[in-house]
Amino acid sequence: MSDETPQAGDLLVRIGAIVFLIGAVATLATVAPLFVGAEPLPSVFYWVCMLMGAGFLIAGAGVLRSVAAQRRQARSSTA
């Protein structure tokens, strides 16, 4: 465990990373049959692959939220 206090966008970044990893695993599972010569997976797996992009966007939103909170904090400490 870390002693750091959670920042504003930390939860979004963690959720985004998990969603991204789920999408990455789905992408690997979808592409693997093409190299092995097996039957392609159902189209649902192709939709799950889109979680990679969604996770990236969620994590990006968390980073932007953290940046905004740090800017507010810096502005209030100088004023």
C-alpha positions as CSV (number, residue, x, y, z in Angstrom):
1,M,0.0,0.0,0.0
2,S,1.1,3.5,-0.6
3,D,0.8,6.4,1.8
4,E,-0.1,8.9,-1.0
5,T,-3.5,10.5,-0.8
6,P,-5.6,9.7,-3.9
7,Q,-5.8,12.5,-6.4
8,A,-8.8,13.7,-8.4
9,G,-8.5,11.5,-11.5
10,D,-6.8,8.4,-10.0
11,L,-9.8,6.2,-10.0
12,L,-10.6,7.1,-13.7
13,V,-7.0,6.3,-14.7
14,R,-7.2,2.9,-12.9
15,I,-10.6,2.0,-14.4
16,G,-9.3,3.1,-17.8
17,A,-6.3,0.9,-17.5
18,I,-8.4,-2.1,-16.6
19,V,-10.8,-1.5,-19.5
20,F,-7.9,-1.0,-21.8
21,L,-6.3,-4.3,-20.7
22,I,-9.6,-6.2,-21.3
23,G,-9.8,-4.7,-24.8
24,A,-6.1,-5.7,-25.4
25,V,-6.7,-9.3,-24.4
26,A,-9.8,-9.4,-26.6
27,T,-7.8,-8.1,-29.5
28,L,-5.1,-10.7,-29.0
29,A,-7.8,-13.4,-28.8
30,T,-9.5,-12.1,-31.9
31,V,-6.3,-11.9,-34.0
32,A,-4.8,-15.2,-32.8
33,P,-7.1,-17.5,-34.9
34,L,-6.1,-15.6,-38.0
35,F,-2.4,-16.6,-37.5
36,V,-3.2,-20.1,-36.4
37,G,-5.6,-20.8,-39.2
38,A,-8.5,-21.6,-37.0
39,E,-12.1,-20.4,-37.3
40,P,-12.6,-16.7,-36.6
41,L,-14.2,-15.8,-33.4
42,P,-17.8,-14.5,-33.3
43,S,-18.4,-10.8,-34.1
44,V,-19.0,-10.0,-30.4
45,F,-15.3,-10.3,-29.8
46,Y,-14.6,-7.6,-32.4
47,W,-16.9,-5.3,-30.4
48,V,-15.1,-6.1,-27.1
49,C,-11.9,-5.1,-28.9
50,M,-13.2,-1.5,-28.9
51,L,-12.8,-1.4,-25.2
52,M,-9.2,-0.7,-25.8
53,G,-10.0,2.7,-27.2
54,A,-12.7,3.3,-24.6
55,G,-10.2,2.5,-21.8
56,F,-7.7,4.9,-23.3
57,L,-10.3,7.7,-23.4
58,I,-11.3,7.0,-19.8
59,A,-7.7,7.1,-18.6
60,G,-7.1,10.3,-20.6
61,A,-10.1,11.9,-18.9
62,G,-8.7,10.9,-15.5
63,V,-5.4,12.5,-16.4
64,L,-7.1,15.7,-17.6
65,R,-9.2,15.8,-14.3
66,S,-6.0,15.4,-12.3
67,V,-4.3,18.2,-14.2
68,A,-7.3,20.5,-13.7
69,A,-7.3,19.8,-9.9
70,Q,-3.6,20.5,-9.7
71,R,-4.0,23.8,-11.5
72,R,-6.8,24.8,-9.2
73,Q,-4.7,23.9,-6.2
74,A,-1.7,25.9,-7.6
75,R,-3.9,28.9,-8.3
76,S,-5.4,28.9,-4.8
77,S,-2.0,28.6,-3.1
78,T,-0.6,31.6,-5.0
79,A,-3.6,33.8,-4.5
